[in-house]
Amino acid sequence: MRHVIETVRKEAVGAPLLASADDLEQRQQELTAAVAAREPLYLVESQANAALPYALDNGRRVHKQMPNRLALLVGADRKRYIDSFFKTLSRPRKAAAVADDVPDNQPQA
């Protein structure tokens, strides 16, 4: 861009653009400063991009373990209650016969 601005200022062919040469040079300096300010952020961005798959895998692993952990807390025989904590993102299955979620030997809450 500097070459274009110098050409506009020195050669007669650039005379119609001479009025905007100063504005172009100022904008080019702003752009150069913005690119220089962005340079240190490349390292941080690449580190974040590298950490993202690890964080996603960790989140998936924890989410997949949650029904089993909840079953340990409330009892594995309360499957419908446990399933109510997790939204189903897949297509719904055919409805099974509704069974009581509370075992016979415990009072219903």
C-alpha atoms as a printed R data frame, in Angstrom:
    type eleno elety resid chain resno       x       y       z
1   ATOM     1    CA   MET     A     1   0.000   0.000   0.000
2   ATOM     2    CA   ARG     A     2   2.913   2.318   0.673
3   ATOM     3    CA   HIS     A     3   4.025   1.913  -2.912
4   ATOM     4    CA   VAL     A     4   0.572   2.940  -4.153
5   ATOM     5    CA   ILE     A     5   0.553   6.030  -1.921
6   ATOM     6    CA   GLU     A     6   4.050   7.017  -3.107
7   ATOM     7    CA   THR     A     7   2.958   6.569  -6.716
8   ATOM     8    CA   VAL     A     8  -0.097   8.763  -6.161
9   ATOM     9    CA   ARG     A     9   2.052  11.511  -4.643
10  ATOM    10    CA   LYS     A    10   4.939  11.435  -7.176
11  ATOM    11    CA   GLU     A    11   3.383  10.694 -10.546
12  ATOM    12    CA   ALA     A    12   0.962  12.804 -12.533
13  ATOM    13    CA   VAL     A    13  -1.331   9.860 -13.145
14  ATOM    14    CA   GLY     A    14  -2.171   9.844  -9.438
15  ATOM    15    CA   ALA     A    15  -3.129  13.520  -9.260
16  ATOM    16    CA   PRO     A    16  -6.897  12.862  -8.975
17  ATOM    17    CA   LEU     A    17  -6.251  10.667  -5.907
18  ATOM    18    CA   LEU     A    18  -3.805  13.064  -4.255
19  ATOM    19    CA   ALA     A    19  -6.477  14.412  -1.893
20  ATOM    20    CA   SER     A    20  -7.051  10.948  -0.424
21  ATOM    21    CA   ALA     A    21  -3.386   9.967  -0.119
22  ATOM    22    CA   ASP     A    22  -3.092  11.270   3.448
23  ATOM    23    CA   ASP     A    23  -6.263   9.464   4.466
24  ATOM    24    CA   LEU     A    24  -5.013   6.252   2.852
25  ATOM    25    CA   GLU     A    25  -1.678   6.544   4.644
26  ATOM    26    CA   GLN     A    26  -3.413   7.109   8.001
27  ATOM    27    CA   ARG     A    27  -5.685   4.095   7.448
28  ATOM    28    CA   GLN     A    28  -2.686   1.968   6.478
29  ATOM    29    CA   GLN     A    29  -0.909   2.961   9.688
30  ATOM    30    CA   GLU     A    30  -4.017   2.040  11.706
31  ATOM    31    CA   LEU     A    31  -4.174  -1.326   9.955
32  ATOM    32    CA   THR     A    32  -0.487  -1.988  10.583
33  ATOM    33    CA   ALA     A    33  -0.943  -1.137  14.274
34  ATOM    34    CA   ALA     A    34  -3.964  -3.449  14.525
35  ATOM    35    CA   VAL     A    35  -2.039  -6.323  12.939
36  ATOM    36    CA   ALA     A    36   0.858  -5.717  15.330
37  ATOM    37    CA   ALA     A    37  -1.518  -5.715  18.310
38  ATOM    38    CA   ARG     A    38  -3.026  -9.013  17.105
39  ATOM    39    CA   GLU     A    39   0.343 -10.773  16.845
40  ATOM    40    CA   PRO     A    40   0.748 -11.753  20.546
41  ATOM    41    CA   LEU     A    41  -2.762 -13.186  20.583
42  ATOM    42    CA   TYR     A    42  -1.928 -15.944  18.084
43  ATOM    43    CA   LEU     A    43  -0.163 -17.984  20.757
44  ATOM    44    CA   VAL     A    44  -3.061 -17.680  23.190
45  ATOM    45    CA   GLU     A    45  -5.542 -18.592  20.461
46  ATOM    46    CA   SER     A    46  -3.578 -21.662  19.405
47  ATOM    47    CA   GLN     A    47  -3.292 -22.820  23.032
48  ATOM    48    CA   ALA     A    48  -7.063 -22.425  23.465
49  ATOM    49    CA   ASN     A    49  -7.697 -24.363  20.247
50  ATOM    50    CA   ALA     A    50  -5.446 -27.157  21.496
51  ATOM    51    CA   ALA     A    51  -7.213 -27.302  24.888
52  ATOM    52    CA   LEU     A    52 -10.718 -27.364  23.427
53  ATOM    53    CA   PRO     A    53 -10.836 -31.066  22.371
54  ATOM    54    CA   TYR     A    54  -9.526 -32.091  25.793
55  ATOM    55    CA   ALA     A    55 -12.186 -30.029  27.567
56  ATOM    56    CA   LEU     A    56 -14.943 -31.404  25.324
57  ATOM    57    CA   ASP     A    57 -13.827 -34.996  25.892
58  ATOM    58    CA   ASN     A    58 -13.680 -34.425  29.632
59  ATOM    59    CA   GLY     A    59 -17.178 -32.911  29.602
60  ATOM    60    CA   ARG     A    60 -18.572 -35.835  27.614
61  ATOM    61    CA   ARG     A    61 -16.952 -38.342  29.963
62  ATOM    62    CA   VAL     A    62 -18.383 -36.646  33.056
63  ATOM    63    CA   HIS     A    63 -21.839 -36.318  31.471
64  ATOM    64    CA   LYS     A    64 -21.888 -40.010  30.530
65  ATOM    65    CA   GLN     A    65 -21.004 -40.962  34.111
66  ATOM    66    CA   MET     A    66 -23.725 -38.847  35.724
67  ATOM    67    CA   PRO     A    67 -26.633 -41.322  35.355
68  ATOM    68    CA   ASN     A    68 -24.576 -44.038  37.031
69  ATOM    69    CA   ARG     A    69 -23.517 -41.707  39.842
70  ATOM    70    CA   LEU     A    70 -27.112 -40.617  40.353
71  ATOM    71    CA   ALA     A    71 -28.198 -44.269  40.422
72  ATOM    72    CA   LEU     A    72 -25.756 -44.847  43.271
73  ATOM    73    CA   LEU     A    73 -27.280 -41.950  45.199
74  ATOM    74    CA   VAL     A    74 -31.008 -42.638  44.709
75  ATOM    75    CA   GLY     A    75 -30.996 -46.327  43.870
76  ATOM    76    CA   ALA     A    76 -30.668 -48.087  40.540
77  ATOM    77    CA   ASP     A    77 -34.304 -49.238  40.657
78  ATOM    78    CA   ARG     A    78 -35.558 -45.645  40.069
79  ATOM    79    CA   LYS     A    79 -34.623 -45.542  36.388
80  ATOM    80    CA   ARG     A    80 -37.430 -43.222  35.246
81  ATOM    81    CA   TYR     A    81 -36.562 -40.758  37.997
82  ATOM    82    CA   ILE     A    82 -32.886 -40.818  36.990
83  ATOM    83    CA   ASP     A    83 -33.753 -40.434  33.300
84  ATOM    84    CA   SER     A    84 -35.837 -37.351  34.100
85  ATOM    85    CA   PHE     A    85 -32.629 -35.453  34.888
86  ATOM    86    CA   PHE     A    86 -31.254 -35.894  31.365
87  ATOM    87    CA   LYS     A    87 -32.799 -34.512  28.208
88  ATOM    88    CA   THR     A    88 -32.972 -37.035  25.407
89  ATOM    89    CA   LEU     A    89 -31.444 -35.630  22.246
90  ATOM    90    CA   SER     A    90 -32.030 -38.701  20.114
91  ATOM    91    CA   ARG     A    91 -35.305 -39.709  18.521
92  ATOM    92    CA   PRO     A    92 -37.784 -40.983  21.105
93  ATOM    93    CA   ARG     A    93 -38.224 -44.733  21.384
94  ATOM    94    CA   LYS     A    94 -41.590 -46.426  21.372
95  ATOM    95    CA   ALA     A    95 -43.315 -45.890  24.685
96  ATOM    96    CA   ALA     A    96 -43.029 -48.851  27.009
97  ATOM    97    CA   ALA     A    97 -45.679 -49.780  29.515
98  ATOM    98    CA   VAL     A    98 -45.620 -47.319  32.403
99  ATOM    99    CA   ALA     A    99 -44.327 -48.947  35.566
100 ATOM   100    CA   ASP     A   100 -44.145 -47.503  39.018
101 ATOM   101    CA   ASP     A   101 -40.725 -45.994  39.596
102 ATOM   102    CA   VAL     A   102 -40.822 -46.435  43.355
103 ATOM   103    CA   PRO     A   103 -40.081 -49.890  44.750
104 ATOM   104    CA   ASP     A   104 -42.945 -51.547  46.563
105 ATOM   105    CA   ASN     A   105 -41.194 -51.509  49.918
106 ATOM   106    CA   GLN     A   106 -40.623 -47.709  49.949
107 ATOM   107    CA   PRO     A   107 -43.189 -44.928  50.388
108 ATOM   108    CA   GLN     A   108 -43.740 -42.647  47.422
109 ATOM   109    CA   ALA     A   109 -42.414 -39.102  47.877
